[in-house]
Amino acid sequence: MAVNDSVLRDLRAAVGDRGWIDDPADMAPYRTEERGMFTGTCDAVVRPASTGEVARVVAICAAAGVPIATQGGNTSLCGGTVPDGGIVLSTARLNAVRAVDPVNKTITVEAGVILADVQRAAEEADALFPLSLAAEGSCRIGGNLSTNAGGVNVLRYGNARDLVLGLEVVLPDGRVWDGLRGLRKDNTGYDLKQLYLGSEGTLGIITAAVLKLFPRPRVTATALVALPDVDAVIDLFGRAQGTCGDLLTAFEMMQHRALDFAVRHGPDCRDPFAAPHPYYALVELTSPRAEDDLAQVLETVLGAAMEDGAVLDAVIAGSEGQRQDLWRIRESIPEAQKSEGASIKHDVSVPVSAVPAFMHRAIALCESEIPGVRPVAFGHVGDGNIHYNLSQPEGADPAAFMAGREAINEKVHDLVAELHGSFSAEHGVGQLKIPDMARYKSAVEVELMRRVKAALDPAGILNPGKVVPPA
């Protein structure tokens, strides 16, 4: 159903010509998502430049019953920002850093600020904003918060929701909730901001946030460690965590095939080891104390593990350039995998203690179900998050391989559920995982989510068809 012309005129007046897109070619990038799995429809893209303009747009849409899909950097991997009629509301022009409080260790930013720019603003204040992920050069902080993004530093600093003190949100009727408080203690009833963090734009539109800052690391030690199996990966994680405590900032796992793909296809990637090994861990320690000898701490942990046979080899970065080389391997895996053909992806989490059981059973399961399939597992295993991807058998037909996606997803997610894990660790639900929500969430959980959605967005105009399974 097309949006009424008079409503479109009102929306255009609300944002002005600079905030208005209705040419089909110019709207095309807003109608599809990064992986090309979902394409939607919309009558216009609005780009408000202030919270007031967002409020006016939402009020107009609420009165007319026009659906709104909110987009930040449009880097969703689950179709969470693809429109289903109505309009797209882009936060790209909400891009101001409103305030930095170096004493309170907070930064207040608008939703359209690119994540890398939030990090840069924190650095200019001699502080750290620790949220870091592969898309940080294009994703926007409002989208990071609405999907509760994870990334490589969750182990030490937590997910996106752990980094937020306050929010400003435009409600589904166009009113504005100003919750931009930089308080670490506020025990005055419901913590309303948590309703919007991770809700993927289905309950309200985040327009600004007060974020936590941390002391900037002054010294870093990074190592790529070769290991005989996944059990040794988790053994090393336990050793590192026990010895290093909160110095341990990141702990990433890679199968050999993941590293091999990165070296084969990634830009400027090379294998630092003379021979291949079954598994690798990328371990990073950081400290705000310049006098800390983190390299020695890391050497001590790795030396003891090597003596016990738990570690086969290790390379410790001797410079910032070498550190970046090691991280480039890890960060190149998703893109490099595209060069190996079609890929079925799983963003799952299990308790850290269950990671070996998941890996052993998932590999056996998928190799049995799809002869010749190439599992490519990597991820933030220190917090139990595994990107368990399946590259097509060599020479296979990509379309035929992808036709079996739903069947193998169900089997993998059944295993995750058996191990008390989650079928979505950090990528969200969007529309891709609505069937999983219905299958794995309890009836009580689904009912509560429907009640919250109905209470806050009774007309159902905000991001319809996402997150909450239909009744």
Buried (B, 14 or more C-beta within 10 A) or exposed (E): EEBEEEBBEBBBEBBEEEBBBBEEEEBEEBBBBBBEBBEBEBBBBBBBBBBEBBBBBBBBBBEBBBBBBBBBBBBBBBBBBBBBBBBBBBBBBBBBBBEBBEEBBBBBBBBBBBBBBBBEBBEEBEBBBBBBBBBBEBBBBBBBBBBBBBBBBBBBBBBBBEBBBBBBBBBBBBEBBEBBEBEEEEEEEEEEBEBBBBBBBBBBBBBBBBBBBBEBBEBBBBBBBBBBBBBBBBBBBEBBBEBBEEBBBBBBBBBBBBBBBBBEBBEEBEBBBEEEBBBBBBBBBBBEEEEBEBBEBBBBBBEEBBEEEBBBBBBBBEEEEBBEBBBBBBBBBBBBBEEBBBBBBBBBBBEBEBBBBBBEBBBEBBBEBBEEBBBBBBBBBBBBBBBBBBBBBEEBEEEEBBEBBEEBBBBBBBBBBEBEBBBBBBBBBBBBBBBBBEBBBEEEEBEEBBEBBEEBBEBBBBBBBBBBBEE
